[in-house]
Amino acid sequence: MNAPEKIPPMLDFKNHDITPDIERPGVRYEKRPAKRPDGSVAPGLYNAWITLDNPSQFNSYTTDMVKGVILAFRAASNARDVSCVVFTGAGDKAFCTGGNTKEYAEYYAGQPQEYRQYMRLFNDMVSTILACDKPVICRVNGLRIGGGQEIGMACDFSVASDLARFGQAGPKHGSAPIGGATDFLPVVVGAERAMAACVLCEPFSAHEAYQMGVLTDIVPALNVDGKFVANPLVETQRMVDEFGRFALGKPKTGAALAEGKALMAKGKVDLSLLDAKVEELCAKILLTFPDCTTKTLEELRKPKLDAWNRNKENSRAWLALNMMTEARAGFTAFNEGPKDDREVDFVLLRQKLAAGQSWLDALHDQIQPKSKRG
């Protein structure tokens, strides 16, 4: 028997939100009607969608956006009529590529006290996701890199387009992935794979992420002539490479890569299957006891939370001080270097440090991309 269209509240509810003004530039909060598995709307119930809305910068989060995410998650957690939270990014290029490197390079670089305050906000953002009283689903609509990977892994479920890519960027751009990756990845994928992901900073495909256990599910997102096809740029069939390793999800090479690029050019990105899969997951969660679900979430989050709470304050302090040296150099290079040359000269840096050169002299400028140095 269907529930009545409207159930009058039995209490004169108190408001537990910190502020009624949760809107911040770059973050959208909306409540969408919750649906049962058969697609029918459950009157009076909703899923809260929190969207990072900075697509021109691959949904990288600014200071204001971090505040917006915190407020939005608090509001969704408190909302009595919300069943699930969907965390996503605008457009079809990226969920999130982490902190806004332009803001980092132009404001926080060389300002450790300021970055320490920013990292208080960042830590609160991750903690707010991990403390949400509702299940949190990361809808991965594109790149989930760096800090974007970290806030994505703080979520309970992740459903991705198979065109999405994942990975860390810290040691390549002047930071360490201690905003969650070094805490969450060993729990999710094991020590060795976490080591490779965090140190080498080599991106991996959605198919690889699924096999590693980073994702709940993946769906195709390339529509060619009205039909969905799997990501043509990676191996989508289970095969063995020349080293005897499974090559599922590895990038194609040679003629196969050229064919894949041609197929990509013919098609268009269509995220309708991703939306349907997210709705399907929300509908399954809708048919559970809410308090039992919340308690289950709390227990299953403990391995992540234990590591996160143990390390986050020490990480904040180190990241702030690092803004005087490697972070300043790395973020400047990424922000000011050309598209194909955004990394410092790592070999030159190591040579100069080995020779005893100090960061207090011209080292920062000397290791910038060659095109910038002239």
N, C-alpha and C positions, 0 to 999 in steps of 0.2 A: 504494500500500500504506500503510495507516495506521501511524502511529508506535506503539510499544509504550506501554502504559498508564503505565509508570513507567520512567524512565531513571536508573539510579543515578549519583550524582556521581562523576566521575573524580578530583576533587581534594578535599582537606580545606580547604574555602574559608576564607579570612580574612574578617573582618567589617570593611567600610570605612565603615560608618555612624558618624556623630559620636556618637550616643547611641541606645540601644535604645528609649528612651522618646520616641516621636515624637508622642504624643497631646497636644493642647492644646485648651482649651475653644473651641468654635466651629469646629473643623476635623475632618472625618471622613476617615480613610484606609482604604480597603478594596481588596482584590484580587478581581476578578471573572474567572471563567474566560474565556479567549480563545476565540473561535469562528472557524472557517473560513467562507469566503463561502457555503457551503451550509448554514450554521447549526450544524454539528456542533462539539462541543467539542474543542479541542486539548489533550489531557491534559498537565498539568504546566506550562501556560503561562497567563498572566493579563494583564489590563489593570488598571492601578492607577487607581482613582477617588479624586480629592481633591475634597472637597465643603466649600464654605463654608457653615456651618450656623448662621446667625444670621437666620432669615427674618423675625423680628419687626422687624428693622431693615434689611430689604432686603439681607441678607447683607453689610452693610458690615463691614470688617475692623477689629477692635480690635488693640491691641498684641500680646496673646496669640495672636490668630489669625494675625497676620503671622509670628510665630515658628513656629506650627503648619504654615503653608504651606511655609516654608523647609525644615523637617525632613521634611515629607511628600515634597516634590519630591526631596530628597537621597536619601531611602529608595527612591523609585520609580526614580530614575536608577541606583542601585546594584543594584537587584533583578535578579538574573540571569534570573528567570523572567517578567519583565514585558516585554511587547511595546510597549504604548502607555500613555500617561497621559491620562486624561480629567479635565479641570478644570471644575467646575461649581458651582452653588449649590443650596441646598435650596429646595423648594417650586416654585411656578410664577409667582412675581411678579418675581423678580430673580436674575440671576447674581451681580451685585455692583454697589453704587452708590458704591464707593470707601471711603475712610477713614471711621471711625465719628465722625460729627460731634458726637455727645454727648460722647465722650471728648475730641475736639479742643477743644470749647468749655469743658468743665468741668475739664480738666487741662492741656492743652498751650497753650491761648491765654494769651499773656503770658509764656510760659516758653520762650524760644528755645533755651536749652541742652538742655532736656528734649526738645524737638521735633527738635533736631539728632540726638540719639541715636535717637529713633524713626525718623527718615529714614534712618539707617544701616541699620536693620532693613528698611525699605521697599525701599531700593536693593538690599539682599541678596536680597529676595524676587523682584524683577524679574530680577536677574542669575541667580538659581537656576533660574528658568523658562527663561531664554535658554540656560543651560548644561546643561539636562537631556539625558542621553544617549539618551533615548527621544523619539519624536514626541509632541508635546503638542497635544491637541485641546480647544479650549474649547467646552463644551456650553452654549450660551446659552439659558437657560430663561426669560428675562425681561429686565428692565432691565440694560443694561451701560453704566453712566454714570460719568463722572469717573475716579477711580482704578480703578474696575472695568473701564472701557474700556481703561485703560492696561495692566493686568495681562492682560486678554484679548488685546490686540494683541501682547503678548510671546509668546503661544502660536503654534504653527506652523500650525494649522488652526482655523477657527471654524465651527461648524454651529449654526444658530439656529432657534428657533421664529419663525414670521413675525409673532407678536404682540410680539416683543422690540423694544425701542427702544435707541438708541445715542446717545452724545454726551458732551460735556465740560461741566464746570460751574465751572471755576476762576474766571474773571473775574467771574462772577455771585455767587460766594460767598466771595471773599476770597483766592483763590489763583491760581496759574498752572499750566497743565497740563504741567508739566515733569517729571512722574514717568513719562514715556514717550511721551505723546501728541505733543509737539512733536518728538520724535525719530522716532517710528514712522509717524505719519500722512503726512508728506511723502513718505516712502518708498513707502507703500502707495497713496495716492490723489492725490499731486501737491500742489504748493505752494498753489495757489489754494483747493482744497477743504479742505485742512488749515487754512488761514488762517480760512476761514469757520467750520469746526467748532470750532476752539479759541478764537476771539475772541468769536463771537456766542453760543456755547453753546446753539444751537437743536438739540433732539433730532431724530434722523432714524430712519425705520422700518427694519425688517430688509430690506425690498425695496430701499430706497435703499442700504443698506449693501452688499447683494449687488451692485448695479449699480456701486457705487464700487470694488469689489474688496476690501472689508473682510472678507467672508465666503466660505467655501468652498461652502456650500450653505444653503438654507432649506427648511423644511417647514411646512405648516399645522398649527395646534394648536387650532383651535376646532372642536369636535365638536357639530354640531346635528342632533338626531334620528338619531344613528348615522352621520352622514356628516361628513367633514372639509370645511371651507370656508376659503377664503383670508381673511386679515384683512379684516373688513368695514369697518374705520375708515379704510383708506387705498385709494388707487387701485391695483388689482392688474392692470389691463390697460394695455398700452403706449399712451398717448394723449398728445396735445400740449395744453398749457395755453394761456391767452390770450397769453402772451409767446413762444409758439413753442418752449417747452422741454418735454422729455419729463416727464410728470407721474407716472410710475410710482413708487408708494410714497409720494406726497404725501398729507397728511391730506385726507379728504373734508370738504365743507362743506355747509351748508344741509340740504335734504331728504335728500340722499344720506348725510350724516353721521347724521341721525336714524334712517334705516333701518338703518344699520350698527350703531348703538347698540342698537336693538331686537333685531337678530339676535344681538349679543353677549349680551344678557340671556337669550335663549332657549337658548344653548349652554353648554358647559362646556369648560374648558381640559383638553386631553388631550395629554400629551407622549409618547405611545407612538411616534408617527412620528419624533419627535426622537431617542428612544433607538434606534430601528431604524436611522436614518441614521448615528448615531455608531457603532453596532456594525458597520454596513456598511463604514465608513471604516477602523475598526480591523482588520477582516478583510482588507481590501485590503492594508494595511500589513504584516499578518502574513505575507503571501506575498511578502516581499522579503528580500534578504540584510541581516541586522541591521547589520553594520559599514558596508556601503555606504550604507545608509539614514542611519546616524548621521553619516557624512561628508557626505552630501548636505545634511542639516539644518545642519551646521556652516557649510557654504559659503553656503547660502541665508539664514542668519541674519546674515551679516556686515554687510549694510547697516544693519540694526537695531542690531547690537552696536557698530558703529563710532560711530554717533551717540550711543548710550546711554553708552558708556564715555568718550566725549569730554566729556560734559556732566553726568553724574550727581553728581559731587562739588561742582561749582559750584552746581548746582541745590539740593543739600542745604543748603548754606550760606545761599542766598538764602531758601529756604522757612522756615528756622529764624528768621531775622531778621524775616521778614514776619509772624511770629506776634505781634509787638509792635504792628502797625498794622492793615492791611487784613484779614489772616486772623483776628485776634482779633475784629474787628467783624463780619466776614461769618459766621464760625462761630457766634458768639453769636446773631446774628439768626436763623440757620437753626435753631438748637437751641431758642431761647426764643420765637420768633415763632409766631403761629398758623399753621395749615396753609396758609391762603391769603395769608399776608403774611410771607414768610421772607427778604426781601431788604432791605438797607439802603436809605436814601434816597440814590441815586447822584447825583442832581442837587444836593442839598444838600451832599453831601460835596465835589463838585467846586467848588461855589461857595465853601465855606469854605476849601478848600485854595488856591483862586485869590486869596482875600482874605488869605492868610498865616496862617490859624489852625493851631496846632500840634497834633499827635497827643497831646502831653503834657497837654493840658487836657481839657475835657469832650467833645471831638469824637466819641469812641467812642459815648457815650450819646446824643448829639444826633442821630445818623444811624440809630439803631435803628428797626425798623418802627414806624409811627405808633401802632399798637395797643399797643405796648409802652411808647411814650413817653407814652401817655395823650392 
